[in-house]
Amino acid sequence: MGLKGFEHGLKRLGFRLITYFAPGPGRPPTAADLRNIRKVLIVRLDDRIGNTILLTPLLISLKTAFPGMKISCLLSKRFRELAAFLPAVDRCIPYDKKAYARNPLKLWGIVRSLQKEKFELVFDASDELELSFNHAIVTAFSGGRFRIGYNRRGSARWLETAINPGDPGRHATQMHLDLLRALAEVSDAPRPALNVSRVNSYGAHFRHSHNIPANVPLVVIHPGGRGPKRWPLGRFVELAGRIGTELGARPVFIWGPAEDEMMQATRADLPQTAVVAGKLRFEDLVSLFQVAAAYVSNDNGIMHLAAACGVPTVGIFVVSNLAKYRPLGPLDRAFDEAAQPVELTEIVDTLRGMIEETAVDRTATEPVVADPRRR
């Protein structure tokens, strides 16, 4: 048995122990119970920023359905800066995945602290098809009076409300909203959105420091992504050149730590019109997006961040699930590279329309998808 087999064996044993020792489910909450609930916990423990952004429709809808509820989120400590922009959240509790992996006793420590909080309603907001060991422990032993999540790996044995997975072709935001739909009616489901009513001055300072006139649009480009999700870097560089020459806009390159070496080696090849912002903090990214006309990237976490800030967003999907993760803004576009190679002219034309758009209804929920298979 290899290392992976040993790990899977430990996980199977762990899930059996959770099933055996976790408090069994009580009755599901009634309408009267829900009216009286005040303390709610949302559990989402992974380190992917996009998954946190995709939670926001659930947060908004939960607060709309039950205005008196105080919502706490258990999230990766990586998103401490992002917490200030999450809508409808009263408190974020940081979760250190690596520390708990090194010392499982610390994981039990946070479980004990959650039990002392006496949460009345606990949502396991992990993916409906994949139950992680940490999500199972935290939710099962959270002490919540009512625990709700998807029925996977026997989780119905510790959930008061266990929902069967739904249509795998629906958007990830609907996956989270279906948890709430099991308890209350959800009408006019929102798209992912952040609270950007208060941002710092980074965006305005960026324009000023690079002598970019107010009438020159900025198009932010992020060429990063996990492994095979990346569109060729050279295509982004070529796109930046056409943004400058054909659209009269300034392409602005940003990236994350994983792309630092790649982008430093490419800086000399960037077109003269391009501006480099590089690696930025969450709060600076949000501020930059407030002064941008459009955003272009692979399917990555910052794509979801940009779209949630209201920036017209172009997402290039190389291998990932376009139907599940496409941006949902009224001007957003998702290109499916897996179906047909994406032409630069298509992206340039899309950006031209975004830049020329003067009245944008940002309350729209229906996406506009540029998918060659639908032509």
C-alpha positions as CSV (number, residue, x, y, z in Angstrom):
1,M,0.0,0.0,0.0
2,G,1.4,3.4,-1.0
3,L,1.2,6.6,0.9
4,K,-2.0,7.7,-0.8
5,G,-3.6,4.3,0.0
6,F,-2.6,4.7,3.6
7,E,-4.1,8.2,3.7
8,H,-7.4,7.0,2.2
9,G,-7.5,4.2,4.8
10,L,-7.0,6.7,7.6
11,K,-9.8,8.9,6.3
12,R,-12.2,5.9,6.0
13,L,-11.4,5.1,9.6
14,G,-11.8,8.7,10.6
15,F,-15.3,8.9,9.0
16,R,-16.3,5.7,10.8
17,L,-15.2,7.2,14.1
18,I,-17.1,10.5,13.4
19,T,-20.2,8.5,12.6
20,Y,-19.9,6.5,15.8
21,F,-19.1,9.3,18.2
22,A,-20.9,12.3,16.7
23,P,-24.2,13.4,18.3
24,G,-27.0,11.9,16.2
25,P,-29.5,14.1,14.4
26,G,-32.5,15.5,16.2
27,R,-35.6,16.7,14.4
28,P,-35.3,19.2,11.5
29,P,-36.1,22.8,12.3
30,T,-39.6,24.0,12.0
31,A,-40.7,27.4,10.7
32,A,-41.1,28.6,14.3
33,D,-37.6,27.4,15.2
34,L,-36.1,29.3,12.3
35,R,-37.9,32.5,13.3
36,N,-36.3,32.3,16.7
37,I,-32.8,31.5,15.6
38,R,-30.2,34.2,16.2
39,K,-26.7,32.6,15.9
40,V,-25.7,31.0,12.6
41,L,-22.4,29.4,11.5
42,I,-21.3,28.9,7.9
43,V,-18.4,26.4,7.5
44,R,-16.1,26.6,4.5
45,L,-12.6,25.5,5.2
46,D,-10.6,25.3,1.9
47,D,-7.9,27.8,0.8
48,R,-9.5,28.8,-2.5
49,I,-10.6,32.3,-2.7
50,G,-13.2,31.6,-5.5
51,N,-15.0,29.2,-3.2
52,T,-15.4,31.9,-0.6
53,I,-16.7,34.4,-3.1
54,L,-19.2,31.9,-4.4
55,L,-20.7,31.7,-0.8
56,T,-21.8,35.3,-0.9
57,P,-25.3,34.7,-2.5
58,L,-26.0,32.3,0.4
59,L,-24.9,34.9,2.9
60,I,-27.0,37.7,1.2
61,S,-30.1,35.4,0.9
62,L,-29.8,34.1,4.4
63,K,-29.7,37.6,5.9
64,T,-32.6,38.6,3.6
65,A,-34.8,35.7,4.7
66,F,-33.9,36.0,8.4
67,P,-32.8,39.6,9.1
68,G,-32.4,39.0,12.8
69,M,-29.8,36.2,12.4
70,K,-26.2,37.0,13.3
71,I,-24.0,35.2,10.8
72,S,-20.5,33.9,11.6
73,C,-18.2,32.3,9.0
74,L,-15.5,29.8,9.7
75,L,-13.0,30.5,6.9
76,S,-9.4,30.0,6.0
77,K,-7.1,32.5,7.8
78,R,-5.8,33.4,4.3
79,F,-9.0,35.5,3.8
80,R,-8.7,37.7,6.9
81,E,-8.3,40.8,4.7
82,L,-11.2,39.7,2.5
83,A,-13.6,39.4,5.5
84,A,-14.2,43.1,5.6
85,F,-15.8,42.9,2.2
86,L,-18.1,39.9,2.7
87,P,-21.7,40.9,2.7
88,A,-24.1,40.1,5.5
89,V,-21.4,38.6,7.7
90,D,-21.2,39.7,11.3
91,R,-18.0,37.8,12.2
92,C,-15.3,35.7,10.5
93,I,-13.5,33.0,12.5
94,P,-10.1,32.2,11.1
95,Y,-9.2,28.6,10.4
96,D,-5.6,27.4,10.0
97,K,-5.8,24.3,7.9
98,K,-2.0,23.6,7.9
99,A,-1.7,24.0,11.7
100,Y,-4.6,21.5,12.3
101,A,-3.1,19.0,9.8
102,R,0.2,19.1,11.8
103,N,-1.5,18.9,15.1
104,P,-5.1,17.4,15.1
105,L,-5.5,18.4,18.8
106,K,-5.6,22.0,17.7
107,L,-8.6,21.0,15.4
108,W,-10.4,19.7,18.4
109,G,-9.5,22.9,20.2
110,I,-11.4,25.0,17.7
111,V,-14.3,22.5,17.8
112,R,-14.5,23.0,21.6
113,S,-14.5,26.8,21.1
114,L,-17.4,26.5,18.6
115,Q,-19.4,24.4,21.1
116,K,-19.1,27.2,23.7
117,E,-20.6,29.6,21.1
118,K,-23.8,27.6,21.2
119,F,-24.7,28.1,17.5
120,E,-28.3,27.3,16.7
121,L,-27.9,26.7,13.0
122,V,-24.8,25.3,11.3
123,F,-24.3,25.1,7.5
124,D,-21.7,22.7,6.1
125,A,-21.0,24.6,2.9
126,S,-18.5,22.2,1.4
127,D,-18.9,20.9,-2.1
128,E,-22.0,18.7,-2.5
129,L,-20.0,15.8,-4.0
130,E,-16.9,15.9,-1.7
131,L,-17.1,15.8,2.0
132,S,-13.7,16.6,3.6
133,F,-12.7,15.1,6.9
134,N,-12.3,18.5,8.6
135,H,-15.7,19.7,7.4
136,A,-17.2,16.5,8.8
137,I,-15.5,16.9,12.3
138,V,-16.3,20.6,12.6
139,T,-20.0,20.3,11.6
140,A,-20.7,17.0,13.4
141,F,-19.2,18.2,16.7
142,S,-20.0,21.9,16.4
143,G,-22.7,21.7,19.0
144,G,-25.2,23.3,16.7
145,R,-28.8,22.7,17.5
146,F,-29.6,22.3,13.8
147,R,-27.0,21.1,11.3
148,I,-27.6,21.2,7.6
149,G,-25.5,19.9,4.7
150,Y,-25.4,17.5,1.8
151,N,-25.8,13.8,2.3
152,R,-22.4,12.3,1.6
153,R,-20.4,9.5,3.3
154,G,-23.1,8.9,5.8
155,S,-23.3,12.5,6.9
156,A,-27.0,12.1,7.3
157,R,-26.2,10.4,10.6
158,W,-25.2,13.7,12.2
159,L,-27.2,16.3,10.2
160,E,-30.7,17.3,11.2
161,T,-31.3,18.3,7.5
162,A,-29.4,16.2,5.0
163,I,-29.9,17.2,1.3
164,N,-29.2,14.9,-1.6
165,P,-26.9,16.4,-4.2
166,G,-28.6,18.2,-7.0
167,D,-28.1,18.7,-10.7
168,P,-24.3,18.7,-11.2
169,G,-24.7,21.0,-14.2
170,R,-26.0,23.9,-12.1
171,H,-23.9,26.8,-11.0
172,A,-21.9,26.5,-7.7
173,T,-23.9,29.4,-6.2
174,Q,-27.1,27.4,-6.6
175,M,-25.4,24.5,-4.8
176,H,-25.0,26.7,-1.8
177,L,-28.5,28.3,-2.1
178,D,-30.1,24.9,-2.2
179,L,-29.0,24.5,1.4
180,L,-31.1,27.5,2.3
181,R,-34.0,26.4,0.0
182,A,-34.3,23.4,2.2
183,L,-35.3,25.8,5.1
184,A,-36.9,28.8,3.4
185,E,-38.0,30.2,0.1
186,V,-35.3,31.9,-1.9
187,S,-36.6,34.4,-4.5
188,D,-34.5,36.7,-6.7
189,A,-31.3,34.8,-6.0
190,P,-28.4,37.2,-6.1
191,R,-25.1,36.7,-8.0
192,P,-21.8,36.8,-6.1
193,A,-21.1,40.3,-4.7
194,L,-18.8,42.0,-2.2
195,N,-19.5,45.0,-0.1
196,V,-17.3,47.6,-1.8
197,S,-18.9,50.7,-0.2
198,R,-15.6,51.5,1.5
199,V,-12.3,50.9,-0.3
200,N,-8.9,52.4,0.2
201,S,-7.3,54.9,-2.3
202,Y,-5.0,52.4,-4.0
203,G,-6.9,52.5,-7.3
204,A,-6.9,56.3,-7.6
205,H,-3.2,56.4,-6.5
206,F,-2.3,53.8,-9.1
207,R,-3.8,55.9,-11.9
208,H,-2.1,59.0,-10.7
209,S,1.3,57.4,-10.1
210,H,1.3,56.0,-13.7
211,N,0.0,59.2,-15.2
212,I,-3.1,57.5,-16.7
213,P,-5.7,60.1,-17.6
214,A,-9.2,59.6,-16.2
215,N,-10.7,59.0,-19.7
216,V,-8.3,56.1,-20.5
217,P,-9.9,52.8,-19.5
218,L,-7.9,50.2,-17.5
219,V,-8.2,46.5,-18.4
220,V,-6.8,44.3,-15.7
221,I,-5.2,41.1,-16.8
222,H,-4.3,38.1,-14.5
223,P,-2.6,35.3,-16.4
224,G,-2.4,32.9,-13.5
225,G,-4.3,29.8,-12.6
226,R,-3.8,26.3,-11.2
227,G,-1.8,24.0,-13.6
228,P,-3.8,23.1,-16.7
229,K,-6.2,25.9,-16.2
230,R,-3.7,28.4,-17.6
231,W,-4.2,29.8,-21.1
232,P,-0.7,30.3,-22.7
233,L,1.0,33.3,-21.3
234,G,2.0,34.5,-24.7
235,R,-1.6,34.9,-25.6
236,F,-2.2,37.3,-22.7
237,V,0.9,39.3,-23.8
238,E,-0.5,39.5,-27.3
239,L,-3.9,40.4,-26.0
240,A,-2.4,43.2,-23.9
241,G,-0.8,44.7,-27.1
242,R,-4.1,44.7,-28.9
243,I,-5.9,46.3,-25.9
244,G,-3.5,49.2,-26.1
245,T,-3.5,49.6,-29.9
246,E,-7.1,48.8,-30.8
247,L,-9.0,49.9,-27.8
248,G,-7.0,52.8,-26.6
249,A,-6.9,51.3,-23.1
250,R,-4.1,50.5,-20.7
251,P,-3.6,46.8,-19.9
252,V,-2.6,46.3,-16.2
253,F,-1.0,43.0,-15.2
254,I,-1.5,41.5,-11.8
255,W,-0.5,38.1,-10.5
256,G,-0.1,35.9,-7.4
257,P,2.9,34.3,-5.7
258,A,2.6,31.2,-7.9
259,E,3.1,33.3,-11.1
260,D,5.9,35.6,-9.7
261,E,8.8,33.9,-11.3
262,M,7.0,33.4,-14.6
263,M,5.9,37.0,-14.8
264,Q,9.3,38.5,-13.8
265,A,10.9,36.6,-16.7
266,T,8.2,38.0,-19.0
267,R,8.2,41.7,-18.0
268,A,10.7,42.6,-20.8
269,D,8.2,41.1,-23.4
270,L,5.2,43.2,-22.3
271,P,4.0,45.8,-24.7
272,Q,4.9,49.4,-24.0
273,T,1.3,50.3,-23.2
274,A,1.2,47.7,-20.4
275,V,1.4,48.7,-16.7
276,V,2.6,46.3,-14.0
277,A,0.8,46.2,-10.7
278,G,2.2,42.8,-9.7
279,K,1.2,41.1,-6.4
280,L,-1.4,43.0,-4.4
281,R,-3.2,42.7,-1.1
282,F,-7.0,41.9,-1.3
283,E,-7.9,45.4,-0.2
284,D,-5.7,46.9,-3.0
285,L,-7.2,44.5,-5.6
286,V,-10.7,45.6,-4.6
287,S,-9.7,49.3,-4.9
288,L,-8.0,48.7,-8.3
289,F,-11.1,47.0,-9.6
290,Q,-13.2,50.0,-8.7
291,V,-11.3,52.1,-11.3
292,A,-11.1,49.4,-13.9
293,A,-13.2,49.1,-17.0
294,A,-12.8,45.3,-17.5
295,Y,-10.9,42.3,-16.2
296,V,-9.5,39.3,-18.1
297,S,-8.1,36.0,-16.7
298,N,-8.2,32.3,-16.7
299,D,-10.7,30.6,-14.4
300,N,-9.1,31.5,-11.0
301,G,-10.1,32.9,-7.7
302,I,-9.3,36.5,-8.6
303,M,-11.7,36.2,-11.6
304,H,-14.5,35.6,-9.0
305,L,-13.2,38.5,-6.9
306,A,-13.3,40.9,-9.9
307,A,-16.8,39.8,-10.9
308,A,-18.1,40.2,-7.3
309,C,-16.7,43.7,-7.3
310,G,-18.8,44.5,-10.3
311,V,-16.1,44.7,-12.9
312,P,-17.2,43.4,-16.3
313,T,-15.2,40.1,-16.4
314,V,-13.9,37.9,-19.2
315,G,-13.1,34.4,-18.0
316,I,-11.2,31.9,-20.1
317,F,-12.0,28.3,-19.2
318,V,-9.4,25.9,-20.5
319,V,-10.3,22.7,-18.6
320,S,-12.5,23.7,-15.7
321,N,-16.3,23.5,-15.6
322,L,-17.7,26.6,-17.3
323,A,-21.3,25.9,-16.4
324,K,-20.5,25.6,-12.7
325,Y,-18.0,28.4,-12.2
326,R,-18.6,31.0,-14.9
327,P,-19.0,34.7,-13.7
328,L,-22.6,35.8,-13.5
329,G,-22.5,39.6,-14.0
330,P,-24.7,41.1,-16.7
331,L,-21.7,42.0,-18.9
332,D,-19.5,39.1,-18.0
333,R,-18.4,36.6,-20.6
334,A,-17.1,33.1,-20.3
335,F,-15.1,31.6,-23.2
336,D,-14.8,27.8,-23.5
337,E,-11.3,26.9,-24.7
338,A,-12.0,23.2,-24.4
339,A,-14.8,23.4,-27.0
340,Q,-12.9,25.6,-29.5
341,P,-9.7,27.7,-29.3
342,V,-10.5,31.2,-28.2
343,E,-9.6,33.8,-30.8
344,L,-8.1,37.0,-29.6
345,T,-10.4,39.0,-31.8
346,E,-13.4,37.6,-29.9
347,I,-11.9,38.8,-26.6
348,V,-11.0,42.2,-28.0
349,D,-14.5,42.7,-29.4
350,T,-16.0,41.7,-26.1
351,L,-13.7,44.1,-24.2
352,R,-14.7,46.9,-26.6
353,G,-18.3,46.3,-25.8
354,M,-17.6,46.4,-22.1
355,I,-15.7,49.6,-22.3
356,E,-18.3,51.3,-24.5
357,E,-21.1,50.3,-22.2
358,T,-22.3,53.3,-20.3
359,A,-25.3,52.1,-18.4
360,V,-24.9,48.7,-16.6
361,D,-27.6,47.1,-14.6
362,R,-25.5,45.3,-12.0
363,T,-28.6,43.8,-10.4
364,A,-29.1,41.3,-13.2
365,T,-28.6,37.7,-12.3
366,E,-28.7,36.0,-15.7
367,P,-25.2,35.3,-17.2
368,V,-24.2,36.0,-20.7
369,V,-22.0,33.1,-21.9
370,A,-19.8,33.2,-25.0
371,D,-19.6,29.5,-25.7
372,P,-18.9,28.3,-29.2
373,R,-21.1,25.3,-28.7
374,R,-24.1,27.6,-28.4
375,R,-23.6,29.5,-31.7
